[in-house]
């Protein structure tokens, strides 16, 4: 892993600190003779998921054309309220998604959370990014009806990139008597990446990828209409890369560097009340490519992404749902099949019991923008099948 020392150091420090705090408080809390109240126990939760991916054409996320069980997730988390205002927590996570993960365990998130008032709190550590409505719960299978959240806004293969940042966050919540409530979150830090999980395709071979900074925030408004909220998210980050340029067969292996500043915005609306759930999000991602090679220099590109979904709980154990998602990686290239992906999905969620769920999902795909040539060797995105089906099954046990 490139930069593994940089990744390990801050995460291990946070992990050791969290574990030591949990342990010390557990030992000393019970030993205080003058304490009248039993200290709260450490909360432990976890999940195990196993899925199946099967597509009629094209490999998506894994070797799905043959059918793949390389769609597994495992997680266990610990948290404890040290005082009424201070909380500590962490999660260990491993997954296998095609070529990504291979069951390598890592610290998914780890934080210290101090809430001074409802309207002002502070977090430090590896913290989930408040991007869109569902980024923070994308790994909580019981919290939403879909086996795959809309990939245009929540791409599963970029989970390590989009889930969390290492840094600090300010947050708060304020309820007004008759005009709803307002929540805000502001953050800044960096994102550590495994370059083996983010390969470049074609004539370029990635050597280094780092994100020296990420800053952003989200503001959400709960309207007076119960269940209706709207939100806006913005995120600014910079990617720094080194890669081998093999475009010239006479001079392969030329080292190039590129900096990619990016701004990601999302506008969201959700209605979730009683048994009805509607949501829609619209996202625009702006990126530049800055390099010394004039042939590789690119003007700012705009990626447009969005979806709308509906779900209805027919019975306590049965929730069908559907969504339509679109993605255009570059607006000026959306006329090609490689420049777009339309995803019409239908799902059924079955709550077998309070700790076990099963999801069955069918996607009708048009376009190939979300596919990888690494998983489809010998093909380009424009030569892959334009229309194809994807079946997803996923079962999760959690506690």
C-alpha positions as a LaTeX table, in Angstrom:
\begin{tabular}{lrrr}
\hline
Residue & $x$ (\AA) & $y$ (\AA) & $z$ (\AA) \\
\hline
Unk1 & 0.00 & 0.00 & 0.00 \\
Unk2 & 1.37 & 3.39 & $-0.91$ \\
Unk3 & 1.84 & 5.60 & 2.07 \\
Unk4 & 0.96 & 2.83 & 4.51 \\
Unk5 & 3.06 & 4.40 & 7.24 \\
Unk6 & 1.06 & 7.62 & 6.94 \\
Unk7 & $-2.17$ & 5.71 & 7.15 \\
Unk8 & $-1.21$ & 3.49 & 10.05 \\
Unk9 & 0.20 & 6.13 & 12.34 \\
Unk10 & $-2.85$ & 8.36 & 12.97 \\
Unk11 & $-5.32$ & 5.49 & 12.86 \\
Unk12 & $-3.33$ & 3.36 & 15.31 \\
Unk13 & $-2.99$ & 6.32 & 17.64 \\
Unk14 & $-6.76$ & 6.85 & 17.61 \\
Unk15 & $-7.42$ & 3.12 & 18.00 \\
Unk16 & $-5.02$ & 2.75 & 20.93 \\
Unk17 & $-6.38$ & 5.85 & 22.59 \\
Unk18 & $-9.99$ & 4.69 & 22.20 \\
Unk19 & $-9.18$ & 1.23 & 23.50 \\
Unk20 & $-7.19$ & 2.60 & 26.43 \\
Unk21 & $-9.97$ & 5.04 & 27.35 \\
Unk22 & $-12.57$ & 2.28 & 27.19 \\
Unk23 & $-10.41$ & $-0.01$ & 29.28 \\
Unk24 & $-9.39$ & 2.54 & 31.90 \\
Unk25 & $-12.93$ & 3.78 & 32.38 \\
Unk26 & $-14.23$ & 0.23 & 32.63 \\
Unk27 & $-11.68$ & $-0.58$ & 35.37 \\
Unk28 & $-11.84$ & 2.65 & 37.33 \\
Unk29 & $-15.57$ & 3.25 & 36.95 \\
Unk30 & $-16.49$ & 0.13 & 38.90 \\
Unk31 & $-13.82$ & 0.80 & 41.52 \\
Unk32 & $-15.20$ & 4.15 & 42.66 \\
Unk33 & $-16.80$ & 3.54 & 46.02 \\
Unk34 & $-18.52$ & 6.91 & 46.04 \\
Unk35 & $-20.27$ & 6.42 & 42.71 \\
Unk36 & $-23.95$ & 5.78 & 43.22 \\
Unk37 & $-24.73$ & 5.23 & 39.54 \\
Unk38 & $-23.37$ & 2.23 & 37.69 \\
Unk39 & $-21.24$ & 3.46 & 34.75 \\
Unk40 & $-22.81$ & 2.71 & 31.36 \\
Unk41 & $-21.51$ & $-0.44$ & 29.69 \\
Unk42 & $-19.59$ & $-0.55$ & 26.45 \\
Unk43 & $-22.07$ & $-0.86$ & 23.59 \\
Unk44 & $-21.09$ & $-3.53$ & 21.07 \\
Unk45 & $-22.79$ & $-3.94$ & 17.71 \\
Unk46 & $-21.84$ & $-5.82$ & 14.58 \\
Unk47 & $-22.99$ & $-7.24$ & 11.27 \\
Unk48 & $-22.16$ & $-9.91$ & 8.72 \\
Unk49 & $-23.37$ & $-9.63$ & 5.12 \\
Unk50 & $-23.13$ & $-11.99$ & 2.18 \\
Unk51 & $-24.31$ & $-11.12$ & $-1.30$ \\
Unk52 & $-24.53$ & $-12.41$ & $-4.85$ \\
Unk53 & $-23.96$ & $-10.39$ & $-8.04$ \\
Unk54 & $-25.17$ & $-11.81$ & $-11.39$ \\
Unk55 & $-25.36$ & $-9.85$ & $-14.63$ \\
Unk56 & $-26.53$ & $-10.89$ & $-18.08$ \\
Unk57 & $-23.63$ & $-9.03$ & $-19.72$ \\
Unk58 & $-20.63$ & $-7.03$ & $-18.52$ \\
Unk59 & $-18.83$ & $-7.48$ & $-15.21$ \\
Unk60 & $-19.97$ & $-4.99$ & $-12.58$ \\
Unk61 & $-18.13$ & $-4.65$ & $-9.22$ \\
Unk62 & $-16.95$ & $-8.27$ & $-9.52$ \\
Unk63 & $-16.97$ & $-11.15$ & $-12.02$ \\
Unk64 & $-20.73$ & $-10.78$ & $-12.13$ \\
Unk65 & $-21.33$ & $-12.17$ & $-15.62$ \\
Unk66 & $-20.44$ & $-15.62$ & $-14.31$ \\
Unk67 & $-22.07$ & $-14.86$ & $-10.98$ \\
Unk68 & $-19.98$ & $-13.83$ & $-8.00$ \\
Unk69 & $-20.20$ & $-14.24$ & $-4.24$ \\
Unk70 & $-17.36$ & $-11.73$ & $-3.82$ \\
Unk71 & $-19.77$ & $-9.36$ & $-2.13$ \\
Unk72 & $-19.18$ & $-9.76$ & 1.60 \\
Unk73 & $-18.96$ & $-7.34$ & 4.54 \\
Unk74 & $-18.11$ & $-7.78$ & 8.20 \\
Unk75 & $-18.06$ & $-5.15$ & 10.93 \\
Unk76 & $-17.97$ & $-4.79$ & 14.69 \\
Unk77 & $-18.12$ & $-1.52$ & 16.58 \\
Unk78 & $-17.67$ & $-0.40$ & 20.16 \\
Unk79 & $-18.85$ & 2.80 & 21.80 \\
Unk80 & $-19.20$ & 4.17 & 25.29 \\
Unk81 & $-20.57$ & 7.29 & 26.92 \\
Unk82 & $-17.82$ & 8.41 & 29.29 \\
Unk83 & $-19.88$ & 11.30 & 30.62 \\
Unk84 & $-23.16$ & 12.92 & 29.61 \\
Unk85 & $-21.23$ & 15.01 & 27.11 \\
Unk86 & $-18.27$ & 12.83 & 26.06 \\
Unk87 & $-18.45$ & 9.67 & 23.97 \\
Unk88 & $-15.86$ & 7.46 & 22.30 \\
Unk89 & $-16.29$ & 4.79 & 19.61 \\
Unk90 & $-14.66$ & 2.80 & 16.84 \\
Unk91 & $-15.48$ & 0.18 & 14.20 \\
Unk92 & $-13.42$ & $-2.59$ & 12.62 \\
Unk93 & $-14.48$ & $-3.49$ & 9.09 \\
Unk94 & $-13.51$ & $-5.95$ & 6.37 \\
Unk95 & $-15.03$ & $-6.68$ & 3.00 \\
Unk96 & $-14.54$ & $-8.50$ & $-0.26$ \\
Unk97 & $-15.95$ & $-6.83$ & $-3.37$ \\
Unk98 & $-14.43$ & $-8.30$ & $-6.51$ \\
Unk99 & $-10.80$ & $-7.12$ & $-6.57$ \\
Unk100 & $-11.32$ & $-4.73$ & $-3.63$ \\
Unk101 & $-10.86$ & $-5.51$ & 0.04 \\
Unk102 & $-9.98$ & $-9.20$ & 0.11 \\
Unk103 & $-11.08$ & $-9.39$ & 3.78 \\
Unk104 & $-8.32$ & $-7.05$ & 4.94 \\
Unk105 & $-9.51$ & $-5.69$ & 8.29 \\
Unk106 & $-9.13$ & $-1.99$ & 9.01 \\
Unk107 & $-10.41$ & 0.71 & 11.32 \\
Unk108 & $-13.46$ & 2.05 & 9.55 \\
Unk109 & $-14.10$ & 4.91 & 11.93 \\
Unk110 & $-12.88$ & 5.95 & 15.37 \\
Unk111 & $-13.77$ & 9.14 & 17.16 \\
Unk112 & $-14.04$ & 11.21 & 20.32 \\
Unk113 & $-17.32$ & 13.12 & 20.51 \\
Unk114 & $-17.87$ & 16.03 & 22.91 \\
Unk115 & $-21.35$ & 17.60 & 22.88 \\
Unk116 & $-21.30$ & 20.92 & 24.73 \\
Unk117 & $-24.92$ & 21.71 & 23.86 \\
Unk118 & $-27.41$ & 20.42 & 21.32 \\
Unk119 & $-26.39$ & 23.30 & 19.06 \\
Unk120 & $-22.63$ & 22.78 & 19.42 \\
Unk121 & $-20.55$ & 19.63 & 19.47 \\
Unk122 & $-17.04$ & 18.57 & 18.46 \\
Unk123 & $-15.65$ & 15.32 & 17.02 \\
Unk124 & $-12.08$ & 14.26 & 16.31 \\
Unk125 & $-10.65$ & 11.11 & 14.75 \\
Unk126 & $-11.73$ & 9.19 & 11.67 \\
Unk127 & $-15.25$ & 10.50 & 11.13 \\
Unk128 & $-17.93$ & 9.57 & 8.62 \\
Unk129 & $-18.47$ & 12.20 & 5.93 \\
Unk130 & $-21.91$ & 13.87 & 6.01 \\
Unk131 & $-22.33$ & 13.81 & 2.25 \\
Unk132 & $-25.84$ & 13.57 & 0.87 \\
Unk133 & $-28.56$ & 11.91 & 2.93 \\
Unk134 & $-27.21$ & 8.38 & 3.26 \\
Unk135 & $-23.42$ & 8.31 & 3.11 \\
Unk136 & $-23.18$ & 7.81 & 6.88 \\
Unk137 & $-25.57$ & 4.83 & 6.83 \\
Unk138 & $-24.34$ & 3.27 & 3.59 \\
Unk139 & $-22.73$ & 0.45 & 5.60 \\
Unk140 & $-25.78$ & $-0.03$ & 7.88 \\
Unk141 & $-27.83$ & $-2.48$ & 5.87 \\
Unk142 & $-30.79$ & $-2.38$ & 8.26 \\
Unk143 & $-31.16$ & 1.40 & 7.83 \\
Unk144 & $-32.34$ & 1.41 & 4.20 \\
Unk145 & $-34.27$ & $-0.86$ & 1.82 \\
Unk146 & $-31.71$ & $-1.39$ & $-0.97$ \\
Unk147 & $-28.98$ & $-3.96$ & $-1.49$ \\
Unk148 & $-27.12$ & $-1.33$ & $-3.54$ \\
Unk149 & $-27.83$ & 2.30 & $-2.80$ \\
Unk150 & $-28.08$ & 4.37 & $-6.02$ \\
Unk151 & $-24.60$ & 3.99 & $-7.47$ \\
Unk152 & $-24.69$ & 7.36 & $-9.21$ \\
Unk153 & $-24.33$ & 9.13 & $-5.84$ \\
Unk154 & $-23.11$ & 6.34 & $-3.52$ \\
Unk155 & $-20.73$ & 4.18 & $-5.60$ \\
Unk156 & $-19.94$ & 1.04 & $-3.61$ \\
Unk157 & $-16.50$ & 0.54 & $-5.14$ \\
Unk158 & $-15.51$ & 4.03 & $-3.88$ \\
Unk159 & $-16.61$ & 3.37 & $-0.31$ \\
Unk160 & $-13.08$ & 3.74 & 1.09 \\
Unk161 & $-12.81$ & 7.09 & $-0.68$ \\
Unk162 & $-16.19$ & 8.54 & 0.28 \\
Unk163 & $-17.03$ & 7.08 & 3.70 \\
Unk164 & $-14.83$ & 8.94 & 6.19 \\
Unk165 & $-12.16$ & 11.57 & 6.72 \\
Unk166 & $-9.47$ & 11.83 & 9.39 \\
Unk167 & $-9.69$ & 15.20 & 11.10 \\
Unk168 & $-12.18$ & 17.25 & 13.08 \\
Unk169 & $-15.84$ & 18.20 & 12.86 \\
Unk170 & $-18.21$ & 20.75 & 14.39 \\
Unk171 & $-21.89$ & 19.90 & 14.52 \\
Unk172 & $-25.12$ & 21.08 & 16.05 \\
Unk173 & $-28.89$ & 20.78 & 16.06 \\
Unk174 & $-31.47$ & 23.45 & 16.84 \\
Unk175 & $-35.21$ & 22.91 & 17.02 \\
Unk176 & $-37.58$ & 25.83 & 16.60 \\
Unk177 & $-41.01$ & 25.89 & 18.17 \\
Unk178 & $-43.17$ & 25.99 & 15.05 \\
Unk179 & $-40.77$ & 26.17 & 12.12 \\
Unk180 & $-38.96$ & 22.84 & 12.17 \\
Unk181 & $-35.34$ & 22.15 & 13.04 \\
Unk182 & $-31.89$ & 22.85 & 11.62 \\
Unk183 & $-28.82$ & 20.59 & 11.69 \\
Unk184 & $-25.32$ & 21.53 & 10.56 \\
Unk185 & $-21.99$ & 19.71 & 10.23 \\
Unk186 & $-18.66$ & 21.29 & 9.25 \\
Unk187 & $-15.45$ & 19.27 & 8.87 \\
Unk188 & $-11.85$ & 19.34 & 7.73 \\
Unk189 & $-9.06$ & 16.81 & 7.49 \\
Unk190 & $-7.62$ & 14.35 & 5.02 \\
Unk191 & $-8.50$ & 11.01 & 3.44 \\
Unk192 & $-6.11$ & 8.05 & 3.41 \\
Unk193 & $-6.41$ & 5.76 & 0.41 \\
Unk194 & $-5.19$ & 2.33 & $-0.62$ \\
Unk195 & $-3.91$ & 2.83 & $-4.18$ \\
Unk196 & $-4.31$ & $-0.89$ & $-4.89$ \\
Unk197 & $-8.06$ & $-0.37$ & $-4.54$ \\
Unk198 & $-8.15$ & 2.57 & $-6.96$ \\
Unk199 & $-6.26$ & 1.47 & $-10.08$ \\
Unk200 & $-6.08$ & 3.57 & $-13.24$ \\
Unk201 & $-7.04$ & 1.90 & $-16.47$ \\
Unk202 & $-5.74$ & 2.07 & $-20.01$ \\
Unk203 & $-2.20$ & 3.34 & $-20.68$ \\
Unk204 & $-1.78$ & 4.83 & $-17.20$ \\
Unk205 & $-0.46$ & 2.90 & $-14.18$ \\
Unk206 & $-1.10$ & 4.54 & $-10.83$ \\
Unk207 & 1.93 & 4.85 & $-8.56$ \\
Unk208 & 0.73 & 7.23 & $-5.86$ \\
Unk209 & $-2.57$ & 8.77 & $-4.85$ \\
Unk210 & $-3.05$ & 11.00 & $-1.83$ \\
Unk211 & $-5.60$ & 13.53 & $-0.61$ \\
Unk212 & $-3.79$ & 16.20 & 1.45 \\
Unk213 & $-7.01$ & 17.90 & 2.49 \\
Unk214 & $-10.79$ & 17.68 & 2.44 \\
Unk215 & $-13.14$ & 20.32 & 3.80 \\
Unk216 & $-16.88$ & 20.54 & 3.61 \\
Unk217 & $-20.19$ & 20.51 & 5.34 \\
Unk218 & $-23.87$ & 19.73 & 5.23 \\
Unk219 & $-26.88$ & 21.69 & 6.38 \\
Unk220 & $-30.24$ & 19.94 & 6.77 \\
Unk221 & $-33.63$ & 21.46 & 7.52 \\
Unk222 & $-36.47$ & 19.45 & 9.03 \\
Unk223 & $-39.62$ & 21.19 & 7.84 \\
Unk224 & $-42.76$ & 21.64 & 9.93 \\
Unk225 & $-44.31$ & 18.85 & 7.86 \\
Unk226 & $-43.44$ & 15.73 & 9.83 \\
Unk227 & $-41.06$ & 13.45 & 7.94 \\
Unk228 & $-39.98$ & 16.00 & 5.32 \\
Unk229 & $-36.41$ & 17.31 & 5.28 \\
Unk230 & $-34.17$ & 18.99 & 2.73 \\
Unk231 & $-30.38$ & 19.25 & 2.74 \\
Unk232 & $-27.39$ & 20.62 & 0.87 \\
Unk233 & $-23.85$ & 19.19 & 0.99 \\
Unk234 & $-20.56$ & 20.52 & $-0.34$ \\
Unk235 & $-17.11$ & 18.99 & $-0.26$ \\
Unk236 & $-13.78$ & 20.37 & $-1.49$ \\
Unk237 & $-10.72$ & 18.15 & $-1.81$ \\
Unk238 & $-7.49$ & 17.78 & $-3.72$ \\
Unk239 & $-6.04$ & 14.58 & $-5.17$ \\
Unk240 & $-2.30$ & 14.36 & $-5.85$ \\
Unk241 & $-1.14$ & 11.54 & $-8.14$ \\
Unk242 & 1.94 & 10.07 & $-9.76$ \\
Unk243 & 1.48 & 7.59 & $-12.61$ \\
Unk244 & 3.35 & 5.88 & $-15.41$ \\
Unk245 & 2.42 & 7.03 & $-18.90$ \\
Unk246 & 2.57 & 4.17 & $-21.43$ \\
Unk247 & 0.87 & 5.98 & $-24.31$ \\
Unk248 & 4.08 & 6.09 & $-26.36$ \\
Unk249 & 5.23 & 2.49 & $-27.13$ \\
Unk250 & 8.70 & 3.82 & $-27.90$ \\
Unk251 & 9.03 & 5.45 & $-24.46$ \\
Unk252 & 6.87 & 3.51 & $-22.00$ \\
Unk253 & 7.02 & 4.14 & $-18.28$ \\
Unk254 & 7.30 & 7.92 & $-18.38$ \\
Unk255 & 6.51 & 9.28 & $-14.90$ \\
Unk256 & 3.89 & 12.03 & $-14.74$ \\
Unk257 & 2.26 & 13.91 & $-11.88$ \\
Unk258 & $-1.17$ & 15.45 & $-11.75$ \\
Unk259 & $-3.11$ & 17.40 & $-9.16$ \\
Unk260 & $-6.90$ & 17.13 & $-9.27$ \\
Unk261 & $-8.85$ & 19.69 & $-7.24$ \\
Unk262 & $-12.50$ & 18.72 & $-6.97$ \\
Unk263 & $-15.72$ & 20.18 & $-5.61$ \\
Unk264 & $-18.68$ & 17.89 & $-4.93$ \\
Unk265 & $-22.16$ & 19.28 & $-4.31$ \\
Unk266 & $-25.43$ & 17.49 & $-3.54$ \\
Unk267 & $-28.97$ & 18.75 & $-3.02$ \\
Unk268 & $-31.34$ & 16.40 & $-1.25$ \\
Unk269 & $-34.98$ & 15.98 & $-0.30$ \\
Unk270 & $-36.60$ & 13.19 & 1.70 \\
Unk271 & $-40.05$ & 12.32 & 3.00 \\
Unk272 & $-40.05$ & 9.44 & 5.48 \\
Unk273 & $-43.19$ & 9.10 & 7.57 \\
Unk274 & $-44.97$ & 6.04 & 8.89 \\
Unk275 & $-44.76$ & 3.44 & 6.09 \\
Unk276 & $-43.93$ & 5.75 & 3.17 \\
Unk277 & $-40.42$ & 6.73 & 2.10 \\
Unk278 & $-39.51$ & 9.01 & $-0.82$ \\
Unk279 & $-36.14$ & 10.58 & $-1.56$ \\
Unk280 & $-34.39$ & 12.38 & $-4.40$ \\
Unk281 & $-30.87$ & 13.78 & $-4.74$ \\
Unk282 & $-29.10$ & 15.79 & $-7.43$ \\
Unk283 & $-25.31$ & 16.04 & $-7.45$ \\
Unk284 & $-22.72$ & 17.91 & $-9.51$ \\
Unk285 & $-19.01$ & 17.05 & $-9.21$ \\
Unk286 & $-16.51$ & 19.60 & $-10.60$ \\
Unk287 & $-12.93$ & 18.46 & $-11.28$ \\
Unk288 & $-9.80$ & 19.95 & $-12.83$ \\
Unk289 & $-6.61$ & 18.19 & $-13.93$ \\
Unk290 & $-3.40$ & 20.18 & $-13.39$ \\
Unk291 & $-0.21$ & 18.73 & $-14.89$ \\
Unk292 & 2.95 & 19.76 & $-16.70$ \\
Unk293 & 2.05 & 17.57 & $-19.68$ \\
Unk294 & $-0.02$ & 19.70 & $-22.10$ \\
Unk295 & $-1.44$ & 16.55 & $-23.71$ \\
Unk296 & $-2.86$ & 15.45 & $-20.39$ \\
Unk297 & $-4.06$ & 18.87 & $-19.22$ \\
Unk298 & $-7.84$ & 19.06 & $-19.19$ \\
Unk299 & $-10.32$ & 21.88 & $-18.65$ \\
Unk300 & $-12.77$ & 21.66 & $-15.79$ \\
Unk301 & $-15.20$ & 18.80 & $-16.22$ \\
Unk302 & $-18.66$ & 18.54 & $-14.70$ \\
Unk303 & $-20.18$ & 15.24 & $-13.66$ \\
Unk304 & $-23.95$ & 15.13 & $-13.09$ \\
Unk305 & $-25.53$ & 12.44 & $-10.93$ \\
Unk306 & $-28.92$ & 11.90 & $-9.36$ \\
Unk307 & $-31.73$ & 9.55 & $-8.45$ \\
Unk308 & $-35.24$ & 9.32 & $-7.07$ \\
Unk309 & $-36.56$ & 6.42 & $-5.02$ \\
Unk310 & $-39.76$ & 5.27 & $-3.36$ \\
Unk311 & $-40.35$ & 2.52 & $-0.82$ \\
Unk312 & $-43.39$ & 1.36 & 1.11 \\
Unk313 & $-43.59$ & $-0.92$ & 4.14 \\
Unk314 & $-46.51$ & $-3.19$ & 3.26 \\
Unk315 & $-46.04$ & $-5.34$ & 6.34 \\
Unk316 & $-43.59$ & $-5.13$ & 9.25 \\
Unk317 & $-41.54$ & $-7.80$ & 7.46 \\
Unk318 & $-42.02$ & $-6.67$ & 3.84 \\
Unk319 & $-40.81$ & $-3.48$ & 2.11 \\
Unk320 & $-40.72$ & $-3.20$ & $-1.68$ \\
Unk321 & $-39.02$ & $-0.24$ & $-3.32$ \\
Unk322 & $-37.71$ & 1.15 & $-6.59$ \\
Unk323 & $-35.40$ & 3.87 & $-7.85$ \\
Unk324 & $-34.19$ & 5.43 & $-11.07$ \\
Unk325 & $-30.62$ & 6.72 & $-11.06$ \\
Unk326 & $-28.59$ & 8.51 & $-13.72$ \\
Unk327 & $-24.89$ & 9.30 & $-13.99$ \\
Unk328 & $-22.99$ & 11.35 & $-16.57$ \\
Unk329 & $-19.26$ & 11.38 & $-15.69$ \\
Unk330 & $-18.75$ & 14.27 & $-18.12$ \\
Unk331 & $-21.56$ & 16.39 & $-19.48$ \\
Unk332 & $-19.86$ & 16.91 & $-22.82$ \\
Unk333 & $-19.56$ & 13.15 & $-23.39$ \\
Unk334 & $-23.03$ & 11.97 & $-22.44$ \\
Unk335 & $-24.05$ & 11.08 & $-26.00$ \\
Unk336 & $-21.79$ & 8.01 & $-25.91$ \\
Unk337 & $-22.76$ & 4.84 & $-24.09$ \\
Unk338 & $-19.52$ & 5.17 & $-22.09$ \\
Unk339 & $-20.62$ & 8.64 & $-21.00$ \\
Unk340 & $-23.79$ & 7.66 & $-19.19$ \\
Unk341 & $-25.43$ & 5.06 & $-17.03$ \\
Unk342 & $-29.15$ & 4.79 & $-16.38$ \\
Unk343 & $-30.18$ & 2.39 & $-13.64$ \\
Unk344 & $-33.81$ & 1.37 & $-13.09$ \\
Unk345 & $-33.93$ & $-0.81$ & $-9.98$ \\
Unk346 & $-36.61$ & $-2.68$ & $-8.09$ \\
Unk347 & $-36.05$ & $-4.27$ & $-4.68$ \\
Unk348 & $-37.81$ & $-6.34$ & $-2.05$ \\
Unk349 & $-36.62$ & $-6.25$ & 1.55 \\
Unk350 & $-37.66$ & $-9.12$ & 3.83 \\
Unk351 & $-37.16$ & $-8.72$ & 7.59 \\
Unk352 & $-36.97$ & $-12.37$ & 8.57 \\
Unk353 & $-36.62$ & $-11.42$ & 12.23 \\
Unk354 & $-35.32$ & $-8.48$ & 14.26 \\
Unk355 & $-31.69$ & $-9.42$ & 13.50 \\
Unk356 & $-31.82$ & $-10.89$ & 10.00 \\
Unk357 & $-32.80$ & $-9.33$ & 6.68 \\
Unk358 & $-32.79$ & $-10.45$ & 3.05 \\
Unk359 & $-32.84$ & $-8.17$ & 0.00 \\
Unk360 & $-33.55$ & $-9.18$ & $-3.59$ \\
Unk361 & $-32.92$ & $-6.61$ & $-6.30$ \\
Unk362 & $-33.07$ & $-6.34$ & $-10.10$ \\
Unk363 & $-31.41$ & $-3.55$ & $-12.11$ \\
Unk364 & $-31.98$ & $-2.67$ & $-15.74$ \\
Unk365 & $-28.86$ & $-0.82$ & $-16.89$ \\
Unk366 & $-28.39$ & 1.36 & $-19.95$ \\
Unk367 & $-24.92$ & 2.71 & $-20.58$ \\
Unk368 & $-21.48$ & 1.63 & $-19.39$ \\
Unk369 & $-20.10$ & 4.64 & $-17.50$ \\
Unk370 & $-20.11$ & 2.78 & $-14.19$ \\
Unk371 & $-18.16$ & $-0.21$ & $-15.49$ \\
Unk372 & $-14.43$ & $-0.90$ & $-15.21$ \\
Unk373 & $-12.19$ & $-2.10$ & $-18.02$ \\
Unk374 & $-10.09$ & $-3.90$ & $-15.38$ \\
Unk375 & $-13.06$ & $-6.21$ & $-14.78$ \\
Unk376 & $-13.79$ & $-6.41$ & $-18.52$ \\
Unk377 & $-10.33$ & $-6.99$ & $-20.08$ \\
Unk378 & $-9.94$ & $-6.63$ & $-23.81$ \\
Unk379 & $-12.89$ & $-4.27$ & $-24.04$ \\
Unk380 & $-13.43$ & $-0.54$ & $-23.97$ \\
Unk381 & $-16.47$ & 1.02 & $-22.35$ \\
Unk382 & $-17.86$ & 1.76 & $-25.81$ \\
Unk383 & $-17.59$ & $-1.87$ & $-26.97$ \\
Unk384 & $-19.31$ & $-3.38$ & $-23.92$ \\
Unk385 & $-23.02$ & $-4.17$ & $-24.09$ \\
Unk386 & $-25.10$ & $-1.02$ & $-23.78$ \\
Unk387 & $-28.15$ & $-2.67$ & $-22.18$ \\
Unk388 & $-27.82$ & $-5.31$ & $-19.48$ \\
Unk389 & $-29.44$ & $-6.66$ & $-16.35$ \\
Unk390 & $-27.98$ & $-7.07$ & $-12.89$ \\
Unk391 & $-29.45$ & $-9.26$ & $-10.16$ \\
Unk392 & $-28.35$ & $-8.66$ & $-6.57$ \\
Unk393 & $-29.16$ & $-10.75$ & $-3.50$ \\
Unk394 & $-27.89$ & $-9.77$ & $-0.08$ \\
Unk395 & $-28.52$ & $-11.13$ & 3.39 \\
Unk396 & $-27.34$ & $-9.48$ & 6.60 \\
Unk397 & $-27.31$ & $-10.57$ & 10.23 \\
Unk398 & $-26.74$ & $-7.79$ & 12.75 \\
Unk399 & $-26.77$ & $-7.26$ & 16.48 \\
\hline
\end{tabular}
